[in-house]
């Protein structure tokens, strides 16, 4: 067994939460710069230039990339031979999110009850997903998810006969409906298969991948490229004001499913698509 102190988990989560909110993934910054090279619409070019400059200023001055510093989604890969000492793992993650909120002066954006709407004051609790694996691996990834884009995400239970054409149509309809609300150029995560909740989880998990890194499966990589090209033909453009670059990346994950179903989820992120991870 390998032991990891709960305090180390807490401190790591706090650091990752701040890091993700202040530092744009270098791959996304590169994608913004490539988009600027490909964009011809003057207004769209100005917006892309502003987004790149905003990311650089945030990193330089230690300020959040966006005022919506998100609800913390945390993916934990936990080896069966790892023991967390000195406290409960979920409590350590919660305390890390709270510490990161305070240390980074991040906006408190979480309400305790979806109906009563009382703010918790420290961005807790987080939404935590655990993946138990053999061995002593411990990896943690933090995704501060802003809700301008989260609100434009969608799920649909298609019929098997709808096939790829139905999936493609649903993804495009969702991206088009998102429009300016998702703060484009967006990053689009797609999950296909499994059950309703599995499809949604895959769509969210896919956003951990860096822009420019295709799916290792050649067929899925081809479908990702097809979707990205089609989304960029929608004409939504940066800021929703028209242009050739509506999305910077599109990621697709799949899972076996029932003979009677074809679940599809689309999780949209804004251009920042914030995430950070560490292995302890």
Secondary structure as a PSIPRED ss2 file (coil, helix, strand):
# PSIPRED VFORMAT (PSIPRED V4.0)

   1 X C   1.000  0.000  0.000
   2 X E   0.000  0.000  1.000
   3 X E   0.000  0.000  1.000
   4 X E   0.000  0.000  1.000
   5 X E   0.000  0.000  1.000
   6 X H   0.000  1.000  0.000
   7 X H   0.000  1.000  0.000
   8 X H   0.000  1.000  0.000
   9 X H   0.000  1.000  0.000
  10 X H   0.000  1.000  0.000
  11 X H   0.000  1.000  0.000
  12 X H   0.000  1.000  0.000
  13 X H   0.000  1.000  0.000
  14 X H   0.000  1.000  0.000
  15 X H   0.000  1.000  0.000
  16 X H   0.000  1.000  0.000
  17 X H   0.000  1.000  0.000
  18 X H   0.000  1.000  0.000
  19 X H   0.000  1.000  0.000
  20 X H   0.000  1.000  0.000
  21 X H   0.000  1.000  0.000
  22 X H   0.000  1.000  0.000
  23 X C   1.000  0.000  0.000
  24 X C   1.000  0.000  0.000
  25 X C   1.000  0.000  0.000
  26 X H   0.000  1.000  0.000
  27 X H   0.000  1.000  0.000
  28 X H   0.000  1.000  0.000
  29 X H   0.000  1.000  0.000
  30 X H   0.000  1.000  0.000
  31 X H   0.000  1.000  0.000
  32 X H   0.000  1.000  0.000
  33 X H   0.000  1.000  0.000
  34 X H   0.000  1.000  0.000
  35 X H   0.000  1.000  0.000
  36 X H   0.000  1.000  0.000
  37 X H   0.000  1.000  0.000
  38 X H   0.000  1.000  0.000
  39 X C   1.000  0.000  0.000
  40 X C   1.000  0.000  0.000
  41 X C   1.000  0.000  0.000
  42 X H   0.000  1.000  0.000
  43 X H   0.000  1.000  0.000
  44 X H   0.000  1.000  0.000
  45 X H   0.000  1.000  0.000
  46 X H   0.000  1.000  0.000
  47 X H   0.000  1.000  0.000
  48 X H   0.000  1.000  0.000
  49 X H   0.000  1.000  0.000
  50 X H   0.000  1.000  0.000
  51 X H   0.000  1.000  0.000
  52 X H   0.000  1.000  0.000
  53 X H   0.000  1.000  0.000
  54 X H   0.000  1.000  0.000
  55 X H   0.000  1.000  0.000
  56 X H   0.000  1.000  0.000
  57 X H   0.000  1.000  0.000
  58 X H   0.000  1.000  0.000
  59 X H   0.000  1.000  0.000
  60 X H   0.000  1.000  0.000
  61 X H   0.000  1.000  0.000
  62 X C   1.000  0.000  0.000
  63 X C   1.000  0.000  0.000
  64 X C   1.000  0.000  0.000
  65 X C   1.000  0.000  0.000
  66 X C   1.000  0.000  0.000
  67 X C   1.000  0.000  0.000
  68 X C   1.000  0.000  0.000
  69 X C   1.000  0.000  0.000
  70 X C   1.000  0.000  0.000
  71 X E   0.000  0.000  1.000
  72 X E   0.000  0.000  1.000
  73 X E   0.000  0.000  1.000
  74 X E   0.000  0.000  1.000
  75 X E   0.000  0.000  1.000
  76 X E   0.000  0.000  1.000
  77 X E   0.000  0.000  1.000
  78 X E   0.000  0.000  1.000
  79 X E   0.000  0.000  1.000
  80 X C   1.000  0.000  0.000
  81 X C   1.000  0.000  0.000
  82 X E   0.000  0.000  1.000
  83 X E   0.000  0.000  1.000
  84 X E   0.000  0.000  1.000
  85 X E   0.000  0.000  1.000
  86 X C   1.000  0.000  0.000
  87 X C   1.000  0.000  0.000
  88 X C   1.000  0.000  0.000
  89 X H   0.000  1.000  0.000
  90 X H   0.000  1.000  0.000
  91 X H   0.000  1.000  0.000
  92 X H   0.000  1.000  0.000
  93 X H   0.000  1.000  0.000
  94 X H   0.000  1.000  0.000
  95 X H   0.000  1.000  0.000
  96 X H   0.000  1.000  0.000
  97 X H   0.000  1.000  0.000
  98 X H   0.000  1.000  0.000
  99 X H   0.000  1.000  0.000
 100 X H   0.000  1.000  0.000
 101 X H   0.000  1.000  0.000
 102 X H   0.000  1.000  0.000
 103 X H   0.000  1.000  0.000
 104 X C   1.000  0.000  0.000
 105 X C   1.000  0.000  0.000
 106 X C   1.000  0.000  0.000
 107 X C   1.000  0.000  0.000
 108 X C   1.000  0.000  0.000
 109 X C   1.000  0.000  0.000
 110 X C   1.000  0.000  0.000
 111 X E   0.000  0.000  1.000
 112 X C   1.000  0.000  0.000
 113 X C   1.000  0.000  0.000
 114 X C   1.000  0.000  0.000
 115 X C   1.000  0.000  0.000
 116 X C   1.000  0.000  0.000
 117 X C   1.000  0.000  0.000
 118 X C   1.000  0.000  0.000
 119 X E   0.000  0.000  1.000
 120 X C   1.000  0.000  0.000
 121 X C   1.000  0.000  0.000
 122 X C   1.000  0.000  0.000
 123 X C   1.000  0.000  0.000
 124 X C   1.000  0.000  0.000
 125 X C   1.000  0.000  0.000
 126 X C   1.000  0.000  0.000
 127 X E   0.000  0.000  1.000
 128 X E   0.000  0.000  1.000
 129 X E   0.000  0.000  1.000
 130 X E   0.000  0.000  1.000
 131 X E   0.000  0.000  1.000
 132 X E   0.000  0.000  1.000
 133 X E   0.000  0.000  1.000
 134 X C   1.000  0.000  0.000
 135 X C   1.000  0.000  0.000
 136 X C   1.000  0.000  0.000
 137 X C   1.000  0.000  0.000
 138 X E   0.000  0.000  1.000
 139 X E   0.000  0.000  1.000
 140 X E   0.000  0.000  1.000
 141 X E   0.000  0.000  1.000
 142 X E   0.000  0.000  1.000
 143 X E   0.000  0.000  1.000
 144 X E   0.000  0.000  1.000
 145 X E   0.000  0.000  1.000
 146 X C   1.000  0.000  0.000
 147 X H   0.000  1.000  0.000
 148 X H   0.000  1.000  0.000
 149 X H   0.000  1.000  0.000
 150 X H   0.000  1.000  0.000
 151 X C   1.000  0.000  0.000
 152 X C   1.000  0.000  0.000
 153 X C   1.000  0.000  0.000
 154 X E   0.000  0.000  1.000
 155 X E   0.000  0.000  1.000
 156 X E   0.000  0.000  1.000
 157 X E   0.000  0.000  1.000
 158 X E   0.000  0.000  1.000
 159 X C   1.000  0.000  0.000
 160 X H   0.000  1.000  0.000
 161 X H   0.000  1.000  0.000
 162 X H   0.000  1.000  0.000
 163 X H   0.000  1.000  0.000
 164 X H   0.000  1.000  0.000
 165 X H   0.000  1.000  0.000
 166 X H   0.000  1.000  0.000
 167 X H   0.000  1.000  0.000
 168 X H   0.000  1.000  0.000
 169 X H   0.000  1.000  0.000
 170 X H   0.000  1.000  0.000
 171 X H   0.000  1.000  0.000
 172 X H   0.000  1.000  0.000
 173 X H   0.000  1.000  0.000
 174 X H   0.000  1.000  0.000
 175 X H   0.000  1.000  0.000
 176 X H   0.000  1.000  0.000
 177 X H   0.000  1.000  0.000
 178 X H   0.000  1.000  0.000
 179 X H   0.000  1.000  0.000
 180 X H   0.000  1.000  0.000
 181 X H   0.000  1.000  0.000
 182 X H   0.000  1.000  0.000
 183 X C   1.000  0.000  0.000
 184 X C   1.000  0.000  0.000
 185 X C   1.000  0.000  0.000
 186 X E   0.000  0.000  1.000
 187 X E   0.000  0.000  1.000
 188 X E   0.000  0.000  1.000
 189 X E   0.000  0.000  1.000
 190 X E   0.000  0.000  1.000
 191 X E   0.000  0.000  1.000
 192 X E   0.000  0.000  1.000
 193 X E   0.000  0.000  1.000
 194 X E   0.000  0.000  1.000
 195 X C   1.000  0.000  0.000
 196 X H   0.000  1.000  0.000
 197 X H   0.000  1.000  0.000
 198 X H   0.000  1.000  0.000
 199 X H   0.000  1.000  0.000
 200 X H   0.000  1.000  0.000
 201 X H   0.000  1.000  0.000
 202 X H   0.000  1.000  0.000
 203 X H   0.000  1.000  0.000
 204 X H   0.000  1.000  0.000
 205 X H   0.000  1.000  0.000
 206 X H   0.000  1.000  0.000
 207 X C   1.000  0.000  0.000
 208 X C   1.000  0.000  0.000
 209 X C   1.000  0.000  0.000
 210 X C   1.000  0.000  0.000
 211 X C   1.000  0.000  0.000
 212 X C   1.000  0.000  0.000
 213 X C   1.000  0.000  0.000
 214 X C   1.000  0.000  0.000
 215 X C   1.000  0.000  0.000
 216 X C   1.000  0.000  0.000
 217 X C   1.000  0.000  0.000
 218 X H   0.000  1.000  0.000
 219 X H   0.000  1.000  0.000
 220 X H   0.000  1.000  0.000
 221 X H   0.000  1.000  0.000
 222 X H   0.000  1.000  0.000
 223 X H   0.000  1.000  0.000
 224 X H   0.000  1.000  0.000
 225 X H   0.000  1.000  0.000
 226 X H   0.000  1.000  0.000
 227 X H   0.000  1.000  0.000
 228 X H   0.000  1.000  0.000
 229 X H   0.000  1.000  0.000
 230 X H   0.000  1.000  0.000
 231 X H   0.000  1.000  0.000
 232 X H   0.000  1.000  0.000
 233 X C   1.000  0.000  0.000
 234 X C   1.000  0.000  0.000
 235 X C   1.000  0.000  0.000
 236 X C   1.000  0.000  0.000
 237 X C   1.000  0.000  0.000
 238 X H   0.000  1.000  0.000
 239 X H   0.000  1.000  0.000
 240 X H   0.000  1.000  0.000
 241 X C   1.000  0.000  0.000
 242 X C   1.000  0.000  0.000
 243 X C   1.000  0.000  0.000
 244 X C   1.000  0.000  0.000
 245 X C   1.000  0.000  0.000
 246 X C   1.000  0.000  0.000
 247 X E   0.000  0.000  1.000
 248 X E   0.000  0.000  1.000
 249 X E   0.000  0.000  1.000
 250 X E   0.000  0.000  1.000
 251 X E   0.000  0.000  1.000
 252 X E   0.000  0.000  1.000
 253 X E   0.000  0.000  1.000
 254 X E   0.000  0.000  1.000
 255 X E   0.000  0.000  1.000
 256 X E   0.000  0.000  1.000
 257 X E   0.000  0.000  1.000
 258 X C   1.000  0.000  0.000
 259 X C   1.000  0.000  0.000
 260 X C   1.000  0.000  0.000
 261 X C   1.000  0.000  0.000
 262 X E   0.000  0.000  1.000
 263 X E   0.000  0.000  1.000
 264 X E   0.000  0.000  1.000
 265 X E   0.000  0.000  1.000
 266 X E   0.000  0.000  1.000
 267 X E   0.000  0.000  1.000
 268 X E   0.000  0.000  1.000
 269 X E   0.000  0.000  1.000
 270 X C   1.000  0.000  0.000
 271 X C   1.000  0.000  0.000
 272 X C   1.000  0.000  0.000
 273 X C   1.000  0.000  0.000
 274 X C   1.000  0.000  0.000
 275 X C   1.000  0.000  0.000
 276 X E   0.000  0.000  1.000
 277 X E   0.000  0.000  1.000
 278 X E   0.000  0.000  1.000
 279 X E   0.000  0.000  1.000
 280 X C   1.000  0.000  0.000
